[in-house]
Amino acid sequence: MATDYDAPRKNEEDLSEDSLEELKARRAEKNSGAIEEDETEAAEGFELPGADLSGEELSVRVLPRQADEFTCSRCFLVHHRSQLAYEENGQPVCSECAA
């Protein structure tokens, strides 16, 4: 907040004489200058230099679940058998979800 050091200072009597309406008006003036910006709109307009990936195509090779892996019944991620914490009603639960 900017302070005008050339403005005359108020003493305690002047401060106590400020009416409630004046204080509310000052507060409204301070808040009227605030601009709310939607984060989503701001992110859409933001582009990194050299980040044009519109012509790129991703190719990922997906492997089926292996014999030594399981799918956690809580997070639905595939983990190695070493991360099996316990089975609940016959459904495996990984050590991350068990914690």
Order of alpha helices (4+ residues) and beta strands (2+ residues): alpha-alpha-alpha-beta-beta-beta-beta-alpha
